[in-house]
Amino acid sequence: MMGPRVLVTGIASAAGRAVAAQLAARGIPCLGSDARADTRQADDGPAAAAVRLLPATDPDMVLDLRRLVDGEAINVIIPTLTAELPVLAAARAGFAQDVRIIVGDPAAVALANDRLFTAWALQAAGIPVPRFAVPGDLAAAPASLAALNGPVVVKQRVFKGSRAVHLLAGTASVCWQNMAAGQLVQEFIPGADYVALVFGTPARNAMAPVAVVLEKTKTPYGRAGSDEVSRRVPAAEARDVRKLGLAAVRTLGLTGPVQVQIRRRADGTPVVLGVCATLGENSTWAPELLDAVLATFMLPAFNPASFRRCPAVPADALG
C-alpha cells in the first residue's frame, strides 16, 4: 500500500507548523500550502516544502487545491485553517476516491463554524453553555441583558482571520443597535480554562474516540497568553471536562480532530464556550490526535463518508 503523502494547509500559521513538526518527528514528509505571500516557516520549524494556495474566500480555491493534489499525488489533506473547513467539507466529491480530507461532514462543520449555531445546538441537547444573545436581541429587549449575569464577552460568530475576544465589564453604556452584525454576546465565565482535544469517531466504528484535556494559562480575555497551555491534565483529573468535550463533539456530529473550549463557572460546573473542528497548535500536547489521523489512512474502511469523498449513488436509485 502506498504510504501517506500529506498536504498541510496553513503551513505559515502556528497550527500548520505544529502539525508539520509532528509529521517530521514521525519521519513522514509533508508538503505545506498557504495563501499568504510568505510561506517560509520559522527557523525552528520543520524543513517542509511550501507552496502558495488561493485563500478559502476565492471561488477557485478548490480548483487550485485539486491541481496541487493531483500534481503532487497527495492522498491525505490536513487543513489547519478554520476558514477552509466549510469549503473543504463540501468539496470532497471534487477529489479522487483515495484522497482523505481530514474534516467532518458538511452539516456538522457548518454548525461548528458559527458560534451562535453551535450554542443553539448544544443548548437544545442539554449541553451546558454560557448564557448568550446577539446584539439585535439586546437592542430589542435591553432587560434581557440582566439574564447574562454581569460581565459579558463579545466575539465574532464566524472566524474571519482574527480571534479577538472583548470583555465588557460594564454594559450600561453599550449601544447594541450600533454594534456590527455577526457578533455573539456571551456570559463571562470566570473559572479554570481548558481545551478538550477530541478525535471524534462515527457511530458503529471500531476505533474509540480520543479525548485529551489541556489546562490553559489563566489570563484575562483578549490578553497575550490567553491561549497558552500550562499543562496536560492527567486522565484521573477533570473527568467532567473530558466527558463534556466528548458529549459536545457527539452532539454536533463532528468526526476527526476537534478543539472544544471549556471553562468552569464559579461553582465549578464546566460549560462549552466554543468548538473548532480542526487540528490546532495545541495538538503538540496530544500526539494521539495525529496518530488517529494517520490511522484513518491505514484503515480504508474508517468513516468513508467523512474523510473520503461521498459514496456514489447506486445506479438503481436513479430510476
N, C-alpha and C positions, 0 to 999 in steps of 0.2 A: 504493500500500500504506500502511495506517495505520502511523504511527510508533510506537515503543515507549512504552507507558505503564507506568512502572516503580513497583513497590512494594518498598521496602527494609525488611525486618523488623529488629527490634532497633535502631531508629534512635537510641535513647538510649545505646547502647553505643559504645565506641571504634571497633569494626568497622563498625557501621552509619553512624556519622558519616563515616568514611573513604570508604565506598562512595558515600554521598550527595555528598560533596565532589568525588569524581572524576566523577560524573554531571554535577554542576553545571558543572565545568570544560569538559565537552563540550557544554554547552548543552542537556542533557537533564533536564527537571524530573522530580522523583520525589515520591511520597507515602511517608512513613515510618510505621511502626507499632511499637508496643512494649507490653509487658504492664505495665510499671512505671507508677506513678501520674504521674510527671513525664516527659512526652515532649518537653519543651523541650530544645533542643540547646545546646551550648556557644556562648558569644558569638562564637567564631571559626568556628563550624560553618556549613554551607550553610543557606540560608533555605528549607527544605523543610517542607511541611505535615506534621503528625504526628497520628496518631490512636491511641486505646487499642485493644489487641487482647488477647483472652484468652491466658493462658500456655499453653505446649505441654502442660502436665500436665492441663489442663482438657479433659474429653471433648468439649466443644462448640467447641474452638478452631478446628477445620476449618470448622464451620458459620459461625462468626464471620468467619473469613477469607474464605470464599466470598461471604458477603453483601457484604463490603467490596470484593472484587474485582469482583463484578457491578455494584455500585452506582457504582464509580469507573471502570468499563471498563478495568481493569488487564489487560495482556496479558503482562507479564514480572514474575515474583516472584523477588527475590534475597534468600534467607534468610541472615542473618549470625549466628544463634544456634544453637549446637551442639545444644541440646536439641530444637530444632524439626525437625532433619534427618530422623530416622526417621519422624516423623509425616507430614511433607510428602512424603517419598519414597513412602510407602504410600498417599497420598491423592490422587494425580494424577487418578485416574478421577473424582473429585468436582468437577473443574473443566472449563470449556469446552475444546473441542478446540484453540482457538487460544491458550490460556494456557500460557506457558512457565514452569515452576518449575525454577529452576537448582539442581537437586540430583540426585545419581546414582540408580541403580537401588536398590530397597529392600534386596536381599540384600547388595549391596556397602556400602551405607550402614550397615547393621546390623553388619557386620564392623568397619568403621572406627570405629563408635560405642563399641565396647568394646575397651579396650586389651589385654585378655587374648586376645580373639578375633583381634585384629589381629596380635599377636605369634605366635599359633599359625599363622595363615595364612601370614605372611611366613616364619617358620621352616621350615614344611613345603615352601615353594617355594625354599628355599635363599637367601633374602634375609637378610643379616646383621642380627641384632637383639641387644640386650644379653641376657645370661642372665636368666631371670625365674622367678618362682614366685608362688603365692598363700599367704597366711599359714597356711591349713589344711594345706598340704603341708609347710611348715616345722615346724609343730607336730607333725605325724605322724612326720616324719623330720628331726630337727634337724641331723643330719650333712650333709644336702644343702645347708645354708647355705654350707658351705665352697666349693661349686662356684660361688658368686656372686662370689668373689674380693674380699673386703674390704668397703668401704662399700657400702651399698645405698640405693636411693631407693624411697620408698613413695608411691603415688599412687592416686587413685580409678580404678577400672576404667572407670566411666561418668561423664562430666561432669555435675555436679549443681549448677552455679552457682558453684563455686569451683575454681580451677586450682591450689590449694595442692599443693606437692610437698615432701616431707620427706626430708632426707638424714640417714641414721643412720650416723654414723662408727663406732660400735660396736654390735654386735647381741647380745652375750653375755647382757645382762640383759633383752632384749625377751621379753615373754610373748606368743608368737604366737597361742596359742589364745584369748587375750582381745582380740585386735585385731578391730576392726569388720569385718563382712563387706563384700565388694565392693571389696577393695583388691588392688593388684598390687605385688609386690616385685620391683625391677629392679636389676640390677648397675649401679653407678655408673660412668659413662663420663667420663673426666676431660678429654678433648681439646677441640679447637675446636668451636664450637657453630654450627649452620647451620639455616636453614629453606629447603627447596626448595619454591617456589611452582609448582605444576603445573596446567595445564589439560588434563585427560585427555580423549582422544577415543576413540570406539569403533573397533573393527576395521573395515577396508574403508571408511574415511571419508576424503574428500579433504583435510580440514583437519588439518594437522600439530599434534601436541601442543605446548604451550608449557611451558618449564621455565626458571625464573629462580632463582638461588641467592643468598640473603642470608646474611651473616655476622652473628651476634648478639653483643652485648656479653658479654664473659666475666666473669660474676659467679657467686657460689655459688648453689646451688639454694635456692629459696624467698626470695631476697633481691630487693629492689626493683631493677628494671633488667634482670632476667634475661631478659625478653622484648624488650628494646630491640635494634634493628638498628643495627649500626655502619656497614655498607656493603653495596652491591650488588656481588656478586663478578663481575668481568669474565668473559666467556664462555670465555676461554682458561684460566682458573683453575678449580680444584675440579671438573674434569670427572667425577671419580669420584663426587662428591656429586650432581651433576646426573643422572648415569646411574642412581644408586641411587634417587633420588627418582622418576624415571620408572618404574623397574622395580617399585617398591612400589605405585605407582598402578595399573599394568597388572595386577599380581598380584592386587590386591584387586578389580579390575574397576570402579574408580571412573571416572566421567566428570564433566567440569566442573571448577570450581576446587577445588584440594586443597592443604593445607599439610602438608608432610612434615618432621617434626623429626628432625634428624640430628646426631650427634656423632661425633668421631673417638676411637678407642681410643688408648692411649699409643703404639702402634706405627704410628698414622696411618690405620688401617683405619676407614672410615665405617660406622656402623650406624644403623638406623632406631629412634628412640625412640618415635615415635607419629605418628598421622595424624589430621588434622581436615579433613573434606570440605566446606569452605565457604570463601567469600571473606572474608578477615580484614582486620584493620587494616593488616597489612604489605603488602597489595596495592597500597598507595600507591607502594611502591617498584617495582612491576611493572605499569605500566598495560596491558601486553599482556593481562593476565588479564581485565580488564573489557572490553577490545576484543574478546576471544574470546567473552565472554558476549553482547555486543551482536551479534556476528556470527551467533550461533545464532538470533537473532530475524530477521536479514536473510536467512538461508538456511533456508527452510522444511523442506528435506529433511534438515537436520542432526539426527542422533540422536533421532528422534521418540520412541523408547522411553524416553529418559531425561528429556527436558525438556518433552515434551508428554504428554498422558495416554496410557495404554497403548492400542494399536490395538484396535478392536472384533474380536470373534471372528467369523470368516466364518459366514454362515447355514448353509452346507452342513456345517459342523463340529458343528452342534448336533443332527444326526440328524433 
